[in-house]
Amino acid sequence: MPTTDPRRHLRVILILALLVVFCPLAIDIYLPAFPDIAHALSIDEQKVQLTVAIFMLTVGLGQLIAGPLADKFGRKPIALAGIILYGLSSLLAYMSPNFTVLMCARALQGFGACATFVVAFAIVRDTYGSAKSGQMITYLNGIVCFIPALAPILGAWLTVQFGWRMNFLFLAGFACVGLLLTLLFFKETRPSDSHYQGHILDIRRFVPIITTPVFFFNSLLCMVAMSAILAFVTLAPGWIMTELGGTVGDFTFWFTLNAIVSIVASFIAPLYIKRHSQKALKLGVSLLILSGVLVLVMSELRTAFTFMLPILIAALGFALSLGSAAGMALSHFPKQAGTASALIGLMQMSGAGLLVMLTQVLPFNAPEFIAFHLLLLLPLWVVLLSKKAHIYHPTQTAQP
């Protein structure tokens, strides 16, 4: 049931902001430490990048269990268990003597982060209902956009001052703070009539959800859009600093500017999504496709400005697309919000990560690779412009 109490609303927002930060923080904070980790563990830097891949894989797969558990036992117990696992695995990464232990720690950390991620989405559906879910998810995307701008800067400082391991000790400390705040301020939001049927490991429970056209279409759109974001985040730093001859300062400037644009877009977009969810999605996907074309056209100029300008346009597209698509995907499952959120999370994290890994064999440079993933949205865009658009993204959301 949507909340009308201002104090409760503020408390929910703070808890949501806290829960969604765990996942991107664990991805972005230690990116500047990659060279130091490779040197310390006597491995090449490409191997270090696998610690991001294993984290995203377990974040996605873990939600298949965390989502149903949240429906069965409640949101708060699952969030607390996830935070504890996140903190303990961060300590294991801090103390890891070799690459194998570090990979195991990152896998466990992903399982912890998946619980906070899926619970956050479920809380949105529990608290705000179908009509406002898209708006709230877009607001959360705005909050998450702080992390790519601030976390690498913090991580660089921690690495220089204290060594690469301090990044993981910081994550353990963050988990302790998060655990305390969740214990004190998180009030259970699972609906009293929420139900869960079947065994936790029975994947058949997902079939009725994923075979729903509205859910499948919108979650697929979220997955493809997220793959474009992942392609940008992983390739842009090297392209700017190595291929274009930029400095760390240049990289920081452009990433910070992109984060600012994303934040502003994510707090403006809900005003439009609230009134016109389908139109917002059409506009958002159109902007993403336009940005993909511009990346290809302007890449020949080989400057940071011409590379980042289309990305800044895409930031508005992401804000309009992800919020409206994710909100609509959840709209038909008020009593299974945890399970439905798990499926969205699986497609956004593991699905997007797998899509990026499978397409890395293609002979593309960084701009071409990013453009390729943006242009993968073309078939979905055609559907949105067709007369069947209302089947996959109705103009009205389902009622709570």
C-alpha positions as CSV (number, residue, x, y, z in Angstrom):
1,M,0.0,0.0,0.0
2,P,1.5,3.4,-1.0
3,T,2.8,5.4,2.0
4,T,1.4,8.8,2.9
5,D,3.3,9.4,6.2
6,P,6.1,11.9,5.4
7,R,8.4,10.6,8.2
8,R,7.9,7.0,7.1
9,H,8.4,8.0,3.5
10,L,11.8,9.6,4.4
11,R,12.8,6.5,6.4
12,V,12.0,4.2,3.5
13,I,14.0,6.4,1.1
14,L,17.0,6.3,3.4
15,I,16.8,2.5,3.7
16,L,16.4,2.1,-0.1
17,A,19.4,4.4,-0.8
18,L,21.5,2.4,1.7
19,L,20.5,-1.0,0.2
20,V,21.0,-0.2,-3.4
21,V,24.5,1.3,-2.8
22,F,26.1,-2.0,-1.6
23,C,26.3,-3.5,-5.1
24,P,27.7,-0.6,-7.2
25,L,30.1,0.4,-4.4
26,A,31.7,-3.1,-4.5
27,I,32.2,-2.8,-8.2
28,D,33.5,0.8,-8.5
29,I,35.6,1.4,-5.4
30,Y,38.6,-0.8,-6.3
31,L,38.8,-0.1,-10.0
32,P,41.8,2.2,-9.5
33,A,43.6,-0.5,-7.6
34,F,43.6,-3.1,-10.4
35,P,47.3,-2.5,-11.3
36,D,48.3,-2.8,-7.6
37,I,46.3,-6.0,-7.1
38,A,47.8,-7.5,-10.3
39,H,51.3,-6.7,-9.1
40,A,50.7,-7.9,-5.5
41,L,49.2,-11.2,-6.5
42,S,51.6,-11.8,-9.4
43,I,48.8,-11.9,-12.1
44,D,47.9,-9.9,-15.2
45,E,45.4,-7.1,-15.0
46,Q,42.9,-9.0,-17.2
47,K,42.6,-11.6,-14.5
48,V,41.8,-8.9,-11.9
49,Q,38.9,-7.9,-14.2
50,L,37.4,-11.4,-13.6
51,T,36.8,-10.4,-10.0
52,V,34.1,-8.0,-11.4
53,A,32.6,-10.6,-13.6
54,I,32.3,-13.2,-10.8
55,F,30.8,-10.6,-8.5
56,M,28.1,-9.7,-11.1
57,L,27.4,-13.3,-11.9
58,T,26.7,-14.2,-8.2
59,V,24.7,-11.0,-7.7
60,G,22.4,-12.1,-10.5
61,L,22.2,-15.8,-9.7
62,G,21.8,-15.2,-6.0
63,Q,18.7,-13.3,-6.5
64,L,16.9,-16.4,-7.7
65,I,17.2,-17.6,-4.1
66,A,17.1,-14.3,-2.3
67,G,13.9,-13.1,-3.9
68,P,11.7,-16.1,-3.0
69,L,13.3,-16.0,0.5
70,A,12.2,-12.4,0.9
71,D,8.7,-13.4,-0.1
72,K,8.7,-16.3,2.4
73,F,10.5,-14.8,5.4
74,G,10.2,-11.1,4.9
75,R,12.4,-8.3,3.5
76,K,14.3,-7.4,6.7
77,P,15.8,-10.8,7.6
78,I,17.1,-11.3,4.1
79,A,18.6,-7.8,4.0
80,L,20.3,-8.4,7.3
81,A,21.7,-11.8,6.2
82,G,23.0,-10.3,3.0
83,I,24.7,-7.4,4.7
84,I,26.4,-9.8,7.2
85,L,27.7,-12.0,4.3
86,Y,28.8,-8.9,2.4
87,G,30.8,-7.7,5.4
88,L,32.4,-11.1,6.2
89,S,33.4,-11.6,2.5
90,S,34.9,-8.1,2.4
91,L,37.1,-9.1,5.3
92,L,38.1,-12.3,3.5
93,A,39.0,-10.2,0.4
94,Y,41.1,-7.9,2.6
95,M,43.1,-10.8,4.0
96,S,43.3,-12.9,0.8
97,P,46.8,-14.3,0.3
98,N,46.2,-15.2,-3.4
99,F,44.0,-14.7,-6.4
100,T,41.9,-17.8,-5.8
101,V,40.9,-16.7,-2.3
102,L,40.1,-13.2,-3.7
103,M,37.8,-14.7,-6.3
104,C,36.0,-16.8,-3.7
105,A,35.6,-13.7,-1.5
106,R,34.2,-11.7,-4.4
107,A,31.7,-14.5,-5.3
108,L,30.5,-14.5,-1.7
109,Q,30.3,-10.8,-1.7
110,G,28.1,-10.9,-4.7
111,F,25.7,-13.3,-2.9
112,G,25.5,-10.8,-0.1
113,A,25.0,-7.8,-2.3
114,C,22.2,-9.7,-4.2
115,A,20.1,-9.8,-1.1
116,T,20.2,-6.0,-0.5
117,F,19.6,-5.4,-4.2
118,V,16.5,-7.6,-4.5
119,V,15.1,-6.4,-1.2
120,A,15.3,-2.8,-2.3
121,F,13.2,-3.5,-5.4
122,A,10.7,-5.5,-3.4
123,I,10.4,-2.6,-0.8
124,V,9.6,-0.2,-3.7
125,R,6.8,-2.5,-4.9
126,D,5.5,-3.1,-1.3
127,T,5.5,0.5,-0.3
128,Y,4.6,2.5,-3.4
129,G,2.5,0.2,-5.5
130,S,2.4,-0.1,-9.3
131,A,1.7,3.6,-10.0
132,K,4.7,5.0,-8.3
133,S,7.2,2.1,-8.6
134,G,8.7,3.4,-11.9
135,Q,9.2,6.8,-10.3
136,M,10.9,5.5,-7.2
137,I,13.2,3.1,-9.2
138,T,14.3,6.1,-11.3
139,Y,15.0,8.1,-8.1
140,L,17.1,5.2,-6.9
141,N,19.0,5.1,-10.2
142,G,19.8,8.8,-9.5
143,I,21.2,7.9,-6.1
144,V,23.2,5.0,-7.5
145,C,24.8,7.4,-10.0
146,F,26.8,9.0,-7.2
147,I,28.8,5.8,-6.9
148,P,30.6,5.7,-10.2
149,A,31.7,9.3,-9.7
150,L,32.8,9.1,-6.0
151,A,33.8,5.5,-5.4
152,P,36.8,5.4,-7.8
153,I,38.1,8.7,-6.3
154,L,37.8,7.3,-2.8
155,G,39.3,4.0,-3.9
156,A,42.3,5.8,-5.5
157,W,42.9,7.7,-2.3
158,L,42.6,4.5,-0.2
159,T,45.0,2.7,-2.5
160,V,47.6,5.4,-2.5
161,Q,47.5,6.0,1.2
162,F,47.0,2.5,2.6
163,G,47.3,0.0,-0.2
164,W,44.7,-1.9,-2.3
165,R,43.5,-4.1,0.5
166,M,42.0,-1.0,2.3
167,N,39.3,-0.8,-0.3
168,F,37.9,-4.1,1.0
169,L,38.3,-3.1,4.6
170,F,36.3,0.0,3.9
171,L,33.5,-2.2,2.4
172,A,33.5,-4.3,5.6
173,G,33.2,-1.1,7.7
174,F,30.4,0.1,5.4
175,A,28.6,-3.2,6.0
176,C,28.8,-2.7,9.7
177,V,27.2,0.8,9.5
178,G,24.6,-0.6,7.1
179,L,23.8,-3.4,9.4
180,L,23.2,-1.0,12.3
181,L,21.0,1.3,10.3
182,T,19.0,-1.5,8.9
183,L,18.4,-3.0,12.4
184,L,17.3,0.4,13.8
185,F,15.3,2.0,11.0
186,F,14.0,-0.7,8.6
187,K,10.4,-1.7,9.3
188,E,9.2,-4.8,7.5
189,T,7.2,-4.0,4.3
190,R,6.2,-7.5,3.1
191,P,2.4,-7.5,2.6
192,S,0.4,-9.5,5.1
193,D,-1.2,-11.5,2.2
194,S,2.1,-12.1,0.5
195,H,2.5,-15.8,-0.4
196,Y,5.1,-18.2,-1.5
197,Q,4.4,-21.6,-2.9
198,G,6.8,-24.4,-3.7
199,H,10.4,-25.2,-2.8
200,I,13.0,-22.4,-2.7
201,L,15.1,-24.2,-5.3
202,D,12.2,-25.0,-7.6
203,I,12.8,-22.8,-10.7
204,R,9.3,-23.5,-12.0
205,R,8.0,-20.8,-9.7
206,F,9.6,-18.2,-12.1
207,V,7.8,-19.6,-15.2
208,P,4.4,-17.7,-14.6
209,I,6.3,-14.5,-14.1
210,I,8.8,-14.6,-17.0
211,T,6.2,-15.8,-19.5
212,T,4.1,-12.8,-18.8
213,P,4.6,-10.6,-21.9
214,V,4.7,-7.3,-19.9
215,F,7.4,-8.7,-17.5
216,F,9.5,-10.4,-20.2
217,F,9.6,-7.4,-22.6
218,N,10.4,-4.8,-19.9
219,S,13.0,-6.9,-18.1
220,L,14.6,-7.8,-21.4
221,L,14.8,-4.1,-22.2
222,C,16.4,-3.5,-18.8
223,M,19.0,-6.2,-19.5
224,V,20.1,-4.8,-22.8
225,A,20.3,-1.2,-21.5
226,M,22.3,-2.5,-18.5
227,S,24.7,-4.2,-20.9
228,A,25.4,-0.9,-22.6
229,I,26.1,0.7,-19.2
230,L,28.5,-2.1,-18.3
231,A,30.2,-1.9,-21.6
232,F,30.8,1.8,-21.1
233,V,32.0,1.5,-17.4
234,T,34.5,-1.2,-18.2
235,L,35.9,0.2,-21.5
236,A,35.6,4.0,-21.2
237,P,38.5,4.5,-18.7
238,G,41.0,2.7,-20.8
239,W,39.8,4.4,-24.0
240,I,40.0,7.9,-22.5
241,M,43.4,7.4,-20.8
242,T,45.2,5.1,-23.2
243,E,43.8,5.5,-26.7
244,L,42.9,9.2,-26.4
245,G,45.9,10.2,-24.3
246,G,43.9,11.5,-21.4
247,T,45.0,11.7,-17.8
248,V,43.5,10.4,-14.6
249,G,42.1,13.9,-14.1
250,D,40.4,13.8,-17.5
251,F,38.9,10.5,-16.7
252,T,37.6,11.8,-13.4
253,F,36.2,14.9,-15.0
254,W,34.2,13.1,-17.6
255,F,32.9,10.4,-15.3
256,T,31.9,13.0,-12.7
257,L,30.1,15.0,-15.4
258,N,28.3,11.9,-16.6
259,A,27.3,11.1,-13.1
260,I,25.9,14.6,-12.5
261,V,23.9,14.5,-15.7
262,S,22.6,11.0,-14.8
263,I,21.6,12.3,-11.3
264,V,19.8,15.3,-12.6
265,A,18.1,13.2,-15.3
266,S,17.1,10.5,-12.8
267,F,15.3,13.1,-10.6
268,I,13.6,14.9,-13.5
269,A,12.5,11.8,-15.4
270,P,10.0,10.5,-12.8
271,L,7.9,13.6,-13.3
272,Y,7.3,12.5,-16.9
273,I,7.1,8.8,-16.1
274,K,4.4,9.5,-13.6
275,R,2.1,10.8,-16.3
276,H,3.3,9.0,-19.4
277,S,5.1,5.7,-18.7
278,Q,4.8,4.3,-22.3
279,K,5.8,7.7,-23.9
280,A,8.7,8.0,-21.4
281,L,10.0,4.5,-22.4
282,K,9.7,5.3,-26.1
283,L,11.6,8.6,-25.7
284,G,14.2,6.9,-23.5
285,V,14.9,4.1,-25.9
286,S,14.9,6.5,-28.9
287,L,17.6,8.6,-27.1
288,L,19.7,5.5,-26.4
289,I,19.6,4.4,-30.1
290,L,20.4,8.0,-31.2
291,S,23.4,8.0,-28.8
292,G,24.5,4.7,-30.3
293,V,24.5,6.1,-33.8
294,L,26.3,9.3,-32.6
295,V,29.0,7.2,-30.9
296,L,29.8,5.5,-34.2
297,V,29.6,8.7,-36.3
298,M,31.7,10.8,-33.9
299,S,34.3,8.2,-32.9
300,E,36.5,9.1,-35.9
301,L,37.2,12.5,-34.3
302,R,39.0,10.7,-31.4
303,T,38.5,13.2,-28.7
304,A,37.2,12.8,-25.2
305,F,34.4,15.4,-25.9
306,T,33.1,13.6,-29.0
307,F,33.3,10.3,-27.2
308,M,31.4,11.5,-24.1
309,L,28.8,13.7,-25.8
310,P,26.6,10.8,-27.0
311,I,27.1,9.1,-23.5
312,L,25.7,12.3,-21.9
313,I,22.6,12.0,-24.2
314,A,22.3,8.4,-23.3
315,A,22.2,9.3,-19.6
316,L,18.8,10.8,-20.1
317,G,17.7,7.8,-22.1
318,F,18.7,5.5,-19.3
319,A,16.8,7.5,-16.7
320,L,13.6,7.4,-18.8
321,S,14.0,3.8,-19.8
322,L,15.1,1.8,-16.7
323,G,12.6,3.4,-14.3
324,S,9.6,3.0,-16.5
325,A,10.5,-0.5,-17.7
326,A,11.4,-1.9,-14.3
327,G,8.3,-0.4,-12.7
328,M,6.0,-1.9,-15.3
329,A,7.7,-5.3,-15.1
330,L,6.9,-5.4,-11.4
331,S,3.4,-4.0,-11.7
332,H,1.6,-7.3,-12.2
333,F,3.1,-9.1,-9.2
334,P,2.2,-7.3,-5.9
335,K,2.2,-10.5,-3.9
336,Q,5.4,-11.9,-5.5
337,A,7.5,-8.7,-5.6
338,G,10.6,-10.4,-4.1
339,T,10.5,-13.2,-6.7
340,A,9.8,-10.8,-9.6
341,S,12.5,-8.5,-8.4
342,A,14.9,-11.4,-8.4
343,L,14.2,-12.1,-12.0
344,I,14.8,-8.5,-13.0
345,G,18.0,-8.5,-11.0
346,L,19.2,-11.7,-12.6
347,M,18.6,-10.3,-16.1
348,Q,20.1,-6.9,-15.3
349,M,23.2,-8.2,-13.6
350,S,24.0,-11.8,-14.8
351,G,22.2,-11.4,-18.1
352,A,23.9,-8.1,-18.9
353,G,27.3,-9.3,-17.7
354,L,27.0,-12.5,-19.8
355,L,25.9,-10.6,-22.9
356,V,29.0,-8.3,-22.6
357,M,31.3,-11.3,-22.1
358,L,29.9,-13.2,-25.0
359,T,30.3,-10.2,-27.4
360,Q,33.8,-9.3,-26.3
361,V,35.1,-11.7,-29.1
362,L,33.7,-9.3,-31.7
363,P,36.4,-7.2,-33.4
364,F,35.2,-3.8,-32.1
365,N,37.1,-1.0,-30.4
366,A,35.6,0.6,-27.3
367,P,33.2,3.1,-29.0
368,E,32.1,0.5,-31.5
369,F,31.4,-2.0,-28.7
370,I,29.4,0.5,-26.7
371,A,27.4,1.5,-29.8
372,F,26.8,-2.1,-30.6
373,H,25.1,-2.7,-27.2
374,L,23.1,0.5,-27.5
375,L,21.9,-0.6,-30.9
376,L,20.8,-4.0,-29.7
377,L,17.8,-2.1,-28.4
378,L,16.6,-1.6,-32.0
379,P,14.2,-4.6,-32.2
380,L,12.6,-3.6,-28.8
381,W,12.3,0.0,-30.1
382,V,10.4,-1.2,-33.2
383,V,8.0,-3.1,-30.9
384,L,7.4,0.0,-28.9
385,L,6.6,2.0,-32.0
386,S,4.2,-0.7,-33.3
387,K,0.5,-1.1,-32.7
388,K,1.3,-4.0,-30.3
389,A,3.1,-1.7,-27.9
390,H,0.2,-1.7,-25.4
391,I,0.5,-5.5,-25.0
392,Y,4.1,-5.2,-23.7
393,H,4.0,-1.9,-22.0
394,P,0.4,-0.7,-21.2
395,T,-0.4,2.9,-20.9
396,Q,-1.8,2.2,-17.5
397,T,0.0,0.3,-14.8
398,A,-1.7,-2.6,-12.9
399,Q,-3.5,-1.7,-9.7
400,P,-1.9,-2.5,-6.4
